[in-house]
Amino acid sequence: MINPFSIANSLRYIDDIKLKDAEFDSASSHLTISWIANSGLKISEQLTPKLYLRLEKVCKKFNLPTSKVEAYVVSDPNINAWCYRMGEDSCLVVFNSEIINLLTFDEIEFIIGHELGHFLLDHHFSIGKDENKTSEDFMLHRAQEISADRIGLWACGDLAIAMQTVIKMISGLNSSFLRFDVSAFLNQVKDRKMTYKHLERSTHPSFVLRAEALMRFSTSKLFLELHNKSGGSSLEGIDKLIKKDLKKYISNHERVNNTDVEEQFQFWSVVYFCVKDGDLTTDEQRVITNLFGRKKKTKLIKLIKNRNRKEVILIVRNKLISSAEAFRQFSPFSSWFKITGILNKLEQESGFNDLSESVKDVI
């Protein structure tokens, strides 16, 4: 039997890191549903039968009980929709009237899938005030949109429908004004030099990059298997291409600093594991050279030369703690999950068993 949460997680974009579950706030949920129920129209068989049929169709495809999804339409001229978790296994989905009036029922299935994707992927727990977020947090939000679009494509099952939806949402035009030439749409970026740096603090990627990401994902083995088709590319390779596109949002300074902070944390994690007993063996030096280069190893030797064991451990331990703190400042919402992933990878690459737990005990 299909488990929608497991399938959604398997389709997750690589930089969309699942965050730790926050404590469920039942009081806030009650206030939210009360507000929406008093200001919007519930999607139901009686009042909105055609919309309800599409909601039911997507839920059935996901093997998600329709009773677990409460959906409303609110009067609003902005092209938007949003999702809010109401409990451990239920959610509220709200559509602005403008997005409903703009799209066909097939295109609405993509939007339903996208919003349910946020629910299935636990994105609701990453919400916070924009003024308190770092560039890393905005990067995470953009990654979440890429993942949710994939769930939307799973829902509608047709790349052409997804592309039509994207073109309508970026333009605000209905079908009578449009000819859906996807190549021409994507070429509007290639025809002129575009910059995304001013969108560095944006929670959503541009619709053009989202369209490109959807096209790439539609060729993946996982997506084709969902629709009983064979072939396709690995999701890992596709994610690397999308990651390159999304880097356009990051200033060169921010990109270099972020990379440097992560590399420093990796380096001092391995070094600490090696010297925590006060020694740095020849084999350990060889591993450090293989992972980080001879130049870094030479600098390390100069740093600890002519020092006693106690001094060496203290110096390296402090370097590790400082590098971990710097990494957390770049990504306060998701740093622990990234740190865990980095340490597990270092443990495999170095061959040092228990490296992850040893470092976590310190930081």
Secondary structure, DSSP 8 states (H G I E B T S, - for coil): ---HHHHHHHH--TT----------HHHHHHHHHHHHHHEEE--TTT-HHHHHHHHHHHHHHT--GGGEEEEEE--SS--EEEEE-SSS-EEEEEEHHHHHHS-HHHHHHHHHHHHHHHHTTGGGG---GGG--HHHHHHHHHHHHHHHHHHHHHH--HHHHHHHHHHHHH---GGG----HHHHHHHHHTS----GGGTT-SS--HHHHHHHHHHHTTBHHHHHHTT----B-HHHHHHHHHHHHGGGS-HHHHHHHHHHHHHHHHHHHHHHHHTTS---HHHHHHHHHHH-HHHHHHHHHHHTT--HHHHHHHHHHHHHHHHHHHHHH-TTTHHHHHHHHHHHHHHHH--TTHHHHHHHH-
